[in-house]
Amino acid sequence: MRTHLIVTSMATAALSAGTASAQNSGWEPLERYSLPGWESADGEHSFAFRGRVYYDMADIGWSSPYGGQPERSEFRTARFGMQAEYGDFKFVVEYDFSGADASPKDVYMNYRSPVGDFRFGHFKTMNSLDEMTSSRHTTFMERGLATDLFHLDRRIGLSYSWSGHGFLASAGVFGAPMDNNFAFRESGSSSAVAARLVWTGEIDGTRIHLGGSWRGLDYDMGTRLRAYPQMHLSNRFRAADYRPGAAGGEADRSDFYGLEAAAVRGPFHIHGEFARMDIDGPAGSPGFDSGFVQAGWILTGETRPYKASSGAFDRIVADRPLSAGGPGAWEVAARYDVTDMGAAGLGDIRSATIGLNWYPFKKVRVGINYVDAELDAPVFTETSDGWQMRVQFDW
């Protein structure tokens, strides 16, 4: 219960800071802080460091016949990298140093041509609004179950994207994820093809997003479908195993299909997705369905930004941050997520999340989530519920 007290104390301190700031901000240096960079006089060429740090704390109750013990805190992310722009070319290199090994994230070159964008390197396959939205700007600390369960990930590949007239179309061919070292090489021999189509527009002052995506993935060593119960410090639920030698058979290929919809009107936003993945190789060619719906309200009146050129949500910025003597932006949200694992004899995964976010400055966020999740299998049950808190900073 000690983490409950920590969460409550920090939330109270945040509220107090917001109130005190109206009298004397003193936060301007933190608001303006950035690492050294360079930009040419004409703005055509630039260089800058980039990165993000998320520190998570949690108090989680875990119940499973197979045991397991949740952790209490971690650096969820500790990324550092750099980006450079030279005319129509953009270069990005970013690694995550939160684990035992440095893990490559975005490592790519992008060319902005008159007919669309070409990208080569290590980046995400174009699937899911939730996945394409940066973790800096997602409403909750963890994304929906499908992104973890169906392994939506970064891979070495080549892609093309075009946007205009309210549409975004993108497609790419990919090899395996990049190896966990500083050499640009694949970690295996799997391969994928992916595509995404999005329409967005405003109707009577409401921003609408509708989209769909597909990914065909050929495995080299099968796959295992498993997910955290939307708390990374918890244990993972039991997995559907389709690796070599598994009782269910080895997966040769999978097809992912995703539908996505969202709307933003003033301070209110709603977002839902449905995903299905069919697997070839195991007996019966099992298929799995997953979907969620979430909604949020920004109490201080700001709206959730949307970036049409990438078909994804952008950063919430407070109208009156602490540096301007205001309270920052405050947001409440709720999500319900369900996945059918019946094809693997594992029943359903159900998860409910409520969240509170505070945005005191442009690149700082404090989030608190309560998650109640359950894997209801025919012969056993696993449950995970508790509070988690994140302090987030990026540059």
Backbone torsions as a table, in degrees:
resi	resn	phi	psi	omega
1	MET	NA	-9.1	-176.3
2	ARG	-62.8	-35.4	179.2
3	THR	-65.4	-33.6	175.1
4	HIS	-56.1	-43.7	-178.9
5	LEU	-66.5	-38.8	178.6
6	ILE	-62.2	-47.4	-179.8
7	VAL	-58.9	-47.8	-179.1
8	THR	-62.2	-42.3	-178.4
9	SER	-64.6	-42.8	-178.8
10	MET	-69.2	-38.0	177.2
11	ALA	-63.6	-41.8	177.9
12	THR	-64.2	-41.1	178.2
13	ALA	-63.3	-37.8	178.8
14	ALA	-62.8	-45.7	178.4
15	LEU	-61.2	-41.6	179.8
16	SER	-64.0	-40.3	-179.9
17	ALA	-63.7	-40.2	178.8
18	GLY	-61.6	-39.9	-180.0
19	THR	-70.1	-44.2	-178.1
20	ALA	-65.3	-31.7	-176.2
21	SER	-63.5	-25.8	-179.9
22	ALA	-62.5	-26.9	-178.7
23	GLN	-89.6	-40.3	-176.8
24	ASN	-155.6	102.6	-172.8
25	SER	-69.5	-68.3	-179.6
26	GLY	67.7	11.4	-175.2
27	TRP	-103.1	3.5	-173.2
28	GLU	-57.6	-41.3	179.8
29	PRO	-59.9	-38.8	179.6
30	LEU	-69.9	-37.6	178.7
31	GLU	-62.9	-37.8	-175.2
32	ARG	-89.4	-5.1	-171.8
33	TYR	-62.8	136.3	173.0
34	SER	-158.3	155.5	176.7
35	LEU	-75.3	156.1	-179.1
36	PRO	-59.2	141.9	176.9
37	GLY	-147.8	-173.4	-178.4
38	TRP	-146.7	142.4	175.9
39	GLU	-143.5	135.9	179.7
40	SER	-68.9	161.5	-176.7
41	ALA	-61.4	-33.2	-179.0
42	ASP	-88.3	-1.6	178.1
43	GLY	75.4	6.8	-176.7
44	GLU	-83.2	-24.5	-176.6
45	HIS	-129.2	140.8	-179.0
46	SER	-157.5	162.4	175.4
47	PHE	-145.5	136.9	179.9
48	ALA	-154.0	151.0	170.2
49	PHE	-82.4	153.8	178.3
50	ARG	-144.1	158.7	179.0
51	GLY	169.0	179.1	180.0
52	ARG	-159.6	149.4	175.9
53	VAL	-133.2	127.2	174.4
54	TYR	-121.1	124.5	174.2
55	TYR	-113.3	123.3	-176.1
56	ASP	-111.6	143.9	172.2
57	MET	-130.3	147.2	-176.2
58	ALA	-151.4	156.8	170.6
59	ASP	-131.7	102.7	-167.6
60	ILE	-121.9	134.2	171.1
61	GLY	-98.1	125.1	-176.1
62	TRP	-123.6	132.5	178.4
63	SER	-134.3	124.2	-180.0
64	SER	-159.2	140.4	175.3
65	PRO	-66.5	-12.0	-179.0
66	TYR	-99.2	5.9	176.0
67	GLY	79.1	-161.7	-178.2
68	GLY	113.9	149.1	-178.2
69	GLN	-137.7	117.5	179.2
70	PRO	-64.3	157.1	173.8
71	GLU	-88.0	169.8	-178.2
72	ARG	-109.6	-24.5	-179.4
73	SER	-159.5	158.0	178.4
74	GLU	-169.4	157.7	163.2
75	PHE	-83.5	101.5	-177.5
76	ARG	-64.7	-37.5	179.3
77	THR	-146.6	138.5	172.9
78	ALA	-144.8	82.0	-174.5
79	ARG	-100.0	145.9	175.1
80	PHE	-144.5	139.1	179.2
81	GLY	-169.6	-162.0	-178.8
82	MET	-151.6	158.3	175.5
83	GLN	-140.3	149.0	179.5
84	ALA	-138.6	145.8	176.0
85	GLU	-125.1	133.8	178.0
86	TYR	-134.0	96.0	-174.7
87	GLY	62.9	-121.3	-178.9
88	ASP	-88.6	3.7	179.9
89	PHE	-103.3	140.8	175.5
90	LYS	-130.3	133.8	-179.4
91	PHE	-121.5	131.3	-178.7
92	VAL	-132.2	133.8	173.4
93	VAL	-136.8	121.2	-178.6
94	GLU	-146.3	131.7	179.2
95	TYR	-123.0	152.1	177.0
96	ASP	-105.0	124.4	-176.5
97	PHE	-108.3	19.0	-177.6
98	SER	-79.3	-19.8	-178.7
99	GLY	-99.4	-170.7	-179.5
100	ALA	-67.8	-32.9	178.6
101	ASP	-117.8	149.3	174.4
102	ALA	-67.4	123.5	-175.2
103	SER	-106.8	124.8	-179.6
104	PRO	-70.0	138.2	174.4
105	LYS	-113.0	-114.9	178.2
106	ASP	-77.3	119.3	175.9
107	VAL	-139.1	92.6	-171.8
108	TYR	-155.2	167.6	170.9
109	MET	-119.8	133.3	-179.8
110	ASN	-120.2	134.2	177.0
111	TYR	-118.2	121.2	179.2
112	ARG	-93.8	100.4	-176.7
113	SER	-97.7	169.5	177.6
114	PRO	-63.8	-18.2	-176.8
115	VAL	-112.1	10.6	179.5
116	GLY	137.9	178.8	-177.8
117	ASP	-102.0	133.5	173.7
118	PHE	-110.8	137.2	-178.2
119	ARG	-134.8	136.3	176.0
120	PHE	-133.9	134.6	177.7
121	GLY	143.1	-144.0	-176.8
122	HIS	-113.8	111.1	-176.2
123	PHE	-157.7	174.8	-174.5
124	LYS	-73.1	143.5	166.5
125	THR	-67.0	149.9	-172.2
126	MET	-85.7	82.3	-178.8
127	ASN	-140.6	131.0	170.2
128	SER	78.2	126.9	172.6
129	LEU	-60.3	-40.0	179.8
130	ASP	-61.3	-42.0	-178.8
131	GLU	-75.6	-37.1	-177.7
132	MET	-74.2	-21.1	173.3
133	THR	-75.4	128.4	-179.5
134	SER	-57.4	145.5	177.1
135	SER	-60.8	-18.9	175.8
136	ARG	-67.1	-24.1	-170.8
137	HIS	-119.5	2.2	176.6
138	THR	-70.1	152.9	-176.7
139	THR	-69.7	-38.7	-176.3
140	PHE	-110.4	165.7	-177.5
141	MET	-65.5	-31.5	176.7
142	GLU	-126.1	151.3	179.7
143	ARG	-77.7	177.9	178.0
144	GLY	-59.3	159.9	-175.8
145	LEU	-56.9	-36.6	-173.0
146	ALA	-62.7	-35.1	-176.0
147	THR	-65.5	-34.9	177.1
148	ASP	-81.1	-45.8	-174.8
149	LEU	-63.8	-42.2	-175.8
150	PHE	-96.9	10.5	173.3
151	HIS	56.0	52.7	169.5
152	LEU	-73.8	119.6	-166.8
153	ASP	-148.7	178.9	174.0
154	ARG	-88.9	144.3	178.1
155	ARG	-145.9	161.1	174.4
156	ILE	-75.9	123.7	-175.5
157	GLY	-164.2	-177.4	177.7
158	LEU	-130.9	130.7	-176.9
159	SER	-136.5	163.9	175.1
160	TYR	-135.4	138.5	176.8
161	SER	-139.9	146.6	178.7
162	TRP	-137.3	139.3	177.1
163	SER	-137.3	143.8	178.7
164	GLY	166.6	152.4	178.2
165	HIS	56.8	31.5	178.2
166	GLY	86.4	-0.3	-177.6
167	PHE	-113.4	149.7	170.8
168	LEU	-132.1	122.8	177.3
169	ALA	-124.0	132.2	-179.6
170	SER	-145.9	149.9	179.2
171	ALA	-155.1	155.1	-179.3
172	GLY	-160.1	159.3	173.3
173	VAL	-116.4	138.7	-170.9
174	PHE	-136.5	150.0	168.3
175	GLY	-98.6	-142.9	-179.1
176	ALA	-85.6	166.2	171.7
177	PRO	-59.4	157.5	179.8
178	MET	-72.8	143.0	-179.9
179	ASP	-66.0	154.3	-177.9
180	ASN	-81.2	64.0	174.9
181	ASN	-154.1	-174.6	-175.8
182	PHE	-98.0	15.9	173.0
183	ALA	-100.0	138.8	-177.5
184	PHE	-82.7	88.6	179.6
185	ARG	-150.3	158.0	-176.9
186	GLU	-78.6	150.0	179.3
187	SER	-89.1	-7.0	-179.9
188	GLY	-165.1	-160.6	-177.6
189	SER	-122.5	19.9	174.9
190	SER	-72.2	164.2	-179.6
191	SER	-150.0	159.2	-176.5
192	ALA	-150.2	156.0	169.7
193	VAL	-128.5	136.2	-177.1
194	ALA	-141.3	154.3	177.6
195	ALA	-153.2	154.0	-179.4
196	ARG	-148.3	139.1	176.5
197	LEU	-129.7	129.4	-176.0
198	VAL	-131.6	140.7	167.5
199	TRP	-120.9	139.3	176.9
200	THR	-141.8	147.9	178.7
201	GLY	-170.6	172.5	177.7
202	GLU	-110.5	131.8	177.3
203	ILE	-125.3	112.8	-179.6
204	ASP	51.1	42.6	176.4
205	GLY	83.8	4.5	178.1
206	THR	-108.2	124.0	175.3
207	ARG	-76.9	125.4	-179.6
208	ILE	-114.3	138.0	174.8
209	HIS	-127.7	127.3	174.8
210	LEU	-133.5	135.6	-177.7
211	GLY	-160.1	167.4	176.0
212	GLY	-150.9	153.5	-179.9
213	SER	-147.5	162.6	179.0
214	TRP	-142.4	146.7	172.9
215	ARG	-141.9	126.4	171.6
216	GLY	-105.5	123.4	-173.0
217	LEU	-125.1	123.2	174.5
218	ASP	-99.1	125.2	-176.1
219	TYR	-90.6	155.9	171.5
220	ASP	-104.5	-28.9	-179.8
221	MET	-135.7	37.3	179.7
222	GLY	68.9	-163.9	-179.4
223	THR	-153.4	165.5	176.1
224	ARG	-133.7	124.1	-178.8
225	LEU	-95.0	112.4	178.8
226	ARG	-152.1	156.7	-175.4
227	ALA	-148.0	146.3	166.1
228	TYR	-72.6	146.8	179.2
229	PRO	-76.4	48.6	179.3
230	GLN	59.3	25.5	168.7
231	MET	-140.0	108.9	-174.1
232	HIS	-66.5	-23.2	178.8
233	LEU	-81.5	-7.2	176.2
234	SER	-83.7	177.8	171.8
235	ASN	-81.9	157.1	172.6
236	ARG	-76.9	147.6	170.9
237	PHE	-69.2	161.8	-179.9
238	ARG	-56.2	146.9	-170.6
239	ALA	-102.2	153.6	166.0
240	ALA	-91.8	112.8	-169.9
241	ASP	-101.2	119.0	177.3
242	TYR	-129.4	40.8	176.0
243	ARG	-92.2	170.2	179.9
244	PRO	-55.3	131.7	179.8
245	GLY	86.1	-6.5	-179.7
246	ALA	-68.9	148.0	-178.0
247	ALA	-60.1	-31.7	-178.2
248	GLY	-79.9	-7.0	-176.8
249	GLY	98.2	162.5	-176.5
250	GLU	-94.5	135.7	177.9
251	ALA	-78.6	130.5	176.0
252	ASP	-98.3	-35.3	-174.9
253	ARG	-157.4	155.2	172.8
254	SER	-139.9	153.6	173.8
255	ASP	-123.0	123.2	178.7
256	PHE	-103.9	133.4	175.6
257	TYR	-127.0	130.7	-178.2
258	GLY	-134.0	139.6	173.3
259	LEU	-118.6	142.0	-176.1
260	GLU	-141.5	141.8	178.5
261	ALA	-147.8	144.6	179.3
262	ALA	-155.6	157.4	176.7
263	ALA	-146.4	143.6	177.5
264	VAL	-132.1	125.8	175.7
265	ARG	-137.1	110.0	-177.5
266	GLY	58.4	-131.6	-178.6
267	PRO	-81.0	-2.2	-176.1
268	PHE	-100.6	138.9	174.3
269	HIS	-141.7	146.3	178.7
270	ILE	-137.3	146.2	-172.0
271	HIS	-152.1	131.5	177.3
272	GLY	-141.1	150.1	177.9
273	GLU	-143.8	150.2	172.1
274	PHE	-129.8	135.2	-179.2
275	ALA	-136.3	146.9	174.7
276	ARG	-135.5	140.8	174.2
277	MET	-130.1	124.1	176.5
278	ASP	-104.7	135.9	-176.0
279	ILE	-115.3	130.5	174.8
280	ASP	-101.0	142.6	179.2
281	GLY	124.9	-61.5	177.5
282	PRO	-66.5	155.6	178.9
283	ALA	-57.6	133.4	178.2
284	GLY	83.7	-2.4	-179.0
285	SER	43.6	71.4	-173.5
286	PRO	-62.6	148.1	175.8
287	GLY	-128.0	148.3	-175.8
288	PHE	-132.0	136.2	179.5
289	ASP	-113.6	142.7	178.7
290	SER	-147.9	141.3	179.0
291	GLY	-157.0	157.3	176.7
292	PHE	-147.7	159.9	170.1
293	VAL	-137.2	138.8	-179.4
294	GLN	-142.5	156.3	178.5
295	ALA	-146.8	149.7	179.7
296	GLY	-143.8	157.6	-179.7
297	TRP	-137.0	124.5	178.5
298	ILE	-90.0	107.1	-170.2
299	LEU	-63.6	-28.1	-176.8
300	THR	-90.3	4.7	169.9
301	GLY	98.2	-8.6	178.8
302	GLU	-68.6	166.5	176.6
303	THR	-113.9	154.7	179.7
304	ARG	-81.2	116.9	-176.4
305	PRO	-70.1	152.8	179.5
306	TYR	-133.5	136.7	-178.0
307	LYS	-109.6	103.7	-174.1
308	ALA	-64.8	-32.2	-176.2
309	SER	-66.5	-22.5	177.7
310	SER	-116.5	-3.4	179.5
311	GLY	60.4	46.6	-175.6
312	ALA	-150.8	160.6	176.2
313	PHE	-76.0	153.6	-178.7
314	ASP	-116.5	-168.6	-172.2
315	ARG	-77.0	133.3	169.7
316	ILE	-79.1	126.0	-179.4
317	VAL	-120.6	129.2	-178.8
318	ALA	-66.5	135.4	173.6
319	ASP	-66.1	-35.3	179.9
320	ARG	-128.9	81.7	179.1
321	PRO	-69.6	171.6	178.6
322	LEU	-57.1	-35.3	-177.7
323	SER	-65.8	-20.3	177.8
324	ALA	-102.3	14.0	178.7
325	GLY	81.1	13.8	-179.0
326	GLY	-101.9	-175.7	-178.0
327	PRO	-91.2	-0.3	-170.1
328	GLY	78.8	-172.9	177.2
329	ALA	-103.4	139.7	-179.8
330	TRP	-123.4	135.7	-175.7
331	GLU	-135.9	138.0	171.4
332	VAL	-116.7	148.2	-176.3
333	ALA	-155.1	160.3	177.4
334	ALA	-144.8	150.3	-178.8
335	ARG	-145.0	143.8	171.2
336	TYR	-126.4	131.7	-172.3
337	ASP	-133.0	134.6	179.0
338	VAL	-140.9	140.1	178.5
339	THR	-133.0	133.5	178.5
340	ASP	-94.4	109.6	178.9
341	MET	-105.4	20.7	-175.8
342	GLY	-60.8	-30.0	-179.5
343	ALA	-64.6	-19.5	176.7
344	ALA	-106.2	10.3	-179.6
345	GLY	70.9	24.8	-175.8
346	LEU	-112.7	9.5	175.9
347	GLY	67.7	-142.6	-175.9
348	ASP	-115.3	148.3	166.9
349	ILE	-106.6	124.9	177.7
350	ARG	-125.0	137.5	-176.8
351	SER	-144.1	134.2	175.3
352	ALA	-123.1	134.8	-176.8
353	THR	-132.6	136.4	168.2
354	ILE	-121.4	145.6	-175.0
355	GLY	-142.6	154.8	174.6
356	LEU	-132.3	124.8	178.5
357	ASN	-119.0	140.4	174.8
358	TRP	-124.1	127.8	-179.8
359	TYR	-115.4	86.1	-176.5
360	PRO	-73.5	-32.4	178.7
361	PHE	-134.3	173.2	-176.1
362	LYS	-60.0	-39.1	-173.6
363	LYS	-118.6	26.2	177.2
364	VAL	-129.1	137.6	176.5
365	ARG	-143.3	142.2	171.2
366	VAL	-120.0	124.3	-178.0
367	GLY	-125.7	143.3	174.7
368	ILE	-126.4	126.7	178.1
369	ASN	-123.4	139.4	166.9
370	TYR	-113.0	127.9	-176.7
371	VAL	-125.3	132.9	174.4
372	ASP	-123.6	109.8	-173.8
373	ALA	-129.0	150.6	-178.1
374	GLU	-148.4	135.5	167.3
375	LEU	-103.7	111.7	-174.9
376	ASP	-103.7	81.2	179.8
377	ALA	-84.1	159.1	-177.6
378	PRO	-59.5	-33.4	-174.5
379	VAL	-115.6	0.7	176.8
380	PHE	-160.7	166.3	178.5
381	THR	-135.6	138.0	172.3
382	GLU	-121.5	136.5	179.4
383	THR	-131.4	149.2	177.1
384	SER	-145.3	123.4	178.0
385	ASP	-146.8	146.5	179.0
386	GLY	162.9	-178.7	-179.5
387	TRP	-100.5	146.6	170.3
388	GLN	-142.3	151.3	-176.8
389	MET	-135.2	141.3	179.5
390	ARG	-129.1	135.7	167.9
391	VAL	-108.7	121.0	-169.4
392	GLN	-123.7	134.2	178.5
393	PHE	-142.4	134.8	177.4
394	ASP	-138.8	166.0	-179.1
395	TRP	-147.8	NA	NA
